[in-house]
């Protein structure tokens, strides 16, 4: 691939990482949101590729770790979403009283 393509990959990845951070800093996104972690993962993957192209080993290592943290964040977000869904499915529908409270009343 041409150097223009690699430079474009590097800049897009940088915008994803910095943009994600800016969205969290301005409270547009939550630091716990799936979108934030996906932005970080996409940016990290792009910068890993760019670092390989440039043979920039410290930056490569940084972005591998950054991507790993993003994957952990995605796993935590998925588990939290599943947990919330299962907890809400166990609760009675709003407005319906359970049998015990009806007997007590």
ZIRA-V930934 format. One record per backbone hydrogen bond with DSSP energy under -1.0 kcal/mol. NH is the residue of the N-H (numbers start at 0). CO is the residue of the C=O. If there is no record, write none. Layout:
# ZIRA-V930934
nh | co
NH | CO
NH | CO
This chain:
# ZIRA-V930934
nh | co
5 | 1
6 | 2
7 | 3
8 | 4
9 | 5
10 | 6
11 | 7
12 | 8
13 | 9
14 | 10
15 | 11
16 | 12
17 | 13
18 | 14
19 | 15
20 | 16
21 | 17
22 | 18
23 | 19
24 | 20
25 | 21
26 | 23
27 | 22
28 | 22
32 | 29
36 | 32
37 | 33
38 | 34
39 | 35
40 | 36
41 | 37
42 | 38
43 | 39
44 | 40
45 | 41
46 | 42
47 | 43
48 | 44
49 | 45
50 | 46
51 | 47
52 | 48
53 | 49
55 | 50
56 | 54
59 | 55
60 | 56
61 | 57
62 | 58
63 | 59
64 | 60
65 | 61
66 | 62
67 | 63
68 | 64
69 | 65
70 | 66
71 | 67
72 | 68
73 | 69
74 | 70
75 | 71
76 | 72
77 | 73
78 | 74
79 | 75
80 | 76
81 | 77
82 | 78
83 | 79
84 | 80
85 | 81
86 | 82
87 | 83
88 | 84
89 | 85
95 | 92
101 | 97
102 | 98
103 | 99
104 | 100
